[in-house]
Amino acid sequence: MSDSPFGRVFGPLTYRSIPGYGIIPNKESAVLKATYTVMALNGAVFIAWQAAQSGNPELLKGLEKHFTASSNNWQRGRYWTLLTSAFSHRSVGHITGNLVALRTFGRALSWIPGVGLLHFMSLTLGSAVAGSAAWLWQKRRAVGTVTQGRMLRHGSTVYSLGGESNVQEMMLGASGLVAGAGAAATCLMPFAEMQVAPLPFPVPLWMVTAGYAAWDTYMLRGETSQVAHAAHLGGVLFGIAYYLAFLRKLGNGGVWRFLMEKLRSQTW
């Protein structure tokens, strides 16, 4: 359909078709504006990291204190870092991947009637906090040791930040936030066909989300993994919970309506 948004390309993901939706994207949508605002805030913090790494040790220390999640920050009462760490990226690849995915899911949510600014902000910010909290909880339960130095963990790389005697592992990145938005979008439109590079054929959105969640679950105990898998899963669980609590009656109902109809008809 020429008037449908579902043939447009968003980086590695393309919405090809969504049964039951024939929605034209609203460029004035508050959700869409909020998506770009969150992206801009991520960009601003990314610029600050680049300046800090270019020879500004005071700024670097400030960013580590206020824009990374860590046991040390939590113990020192910097609880806001559960949220601010989700706006923080050090590498171009990390921020690019997260912002492309955020734009994809932000646009998708903006197409759903009834999903407004309050829902979007509650969903994304809640997912960010849930992701950071899940990662910290996993770290408290983890068995084993880390090599000497301070380590910075996010969605793709672990950075060694020094040679201090006390180990301090820190996490940053919008992956938990994005995972929550993606999980909610999946629940609302599970059968949306997604073109995922490098696959030559489209796959349903639920399969993409389930695949990533399964991989993160499998890798949770990976001792050599450089990815904060627990943060991804925390975001996914929050996104699903938010959908069940507040979004399941919006749009065409998504997963909830599908399951209820199957239960009523007793056909699977």
C-alpha positions, 0 to 999 in steps of 0.5 A: 500500500502506497499510503502505508508506513510498513514498507519503509526501511529503518536501518536493519529492520523493515516493517513489511506488513502488519495485519489489521493495521492500515495506519498512516504515520503522524509526523506530529505524534507526541510519541514520535517527538518524544522518541527524537528527544530521547535520541537527542539526549543520548547524542548529547551525553555521547558528545560529553563522553567524547570530550571526556576521553579527549583529555578531560579527566574531571569530566570523565570522572563525573560521567562515570559517577553520574552516567554509569550503573555500578554497585559502587554508584548504588552503594553511594546513593547515586540511584539516578544512575539506574536511569541516566546510564541508559542515556550514555554511550562511549562508542559510535557503533553502540549508540548507532545500533541503539538509536536505530532500534529506538527509532524503529520501535518509537515509530511503531508505537506512535502508529498505535491508537491510544499510545500517547506521550505518557505511555511512551515515557513510562514504558521507556524510562521504566524499561531503562531502570528495570534493565539497570536494576536487573544487571545490578541484581545479576552482578550481586549473584554472580560467582567469580572474579574479574581481573584487576581494574575498572571495567565498563560494560554495555551492549558490545564491548568491555572497556578497561578504565584503569589499574586500580586495586579495587575492581569496579564494573560499570554498565551503560547504554540504552539497550534495556530501554530499547528492549522494553520498547521492542517488547511492548511493540511486539506484544501489540503487533506480534505478526508484523513482518520484519526484514532483519539483515542479512536474512533474505526473507521477512520474519514475524516480529515475535520471532525476532524478539523471542530469538534475542531474548532466548540468546540473552537468557542463554548467555546470562552465565557466559563468563567471557560475554561482553554484553549486559544480557541481564539488562536486555532481559530486564527491559523485555520483562518490563515491556511485557508487564507494561503491555499487560497492565496498560496497553493490551486493549489498545490498537487491535489488542495484539497478543492479548486479544489473540490469546483470548480469542484462541481460549474462547474458540479453543483452537490452536 
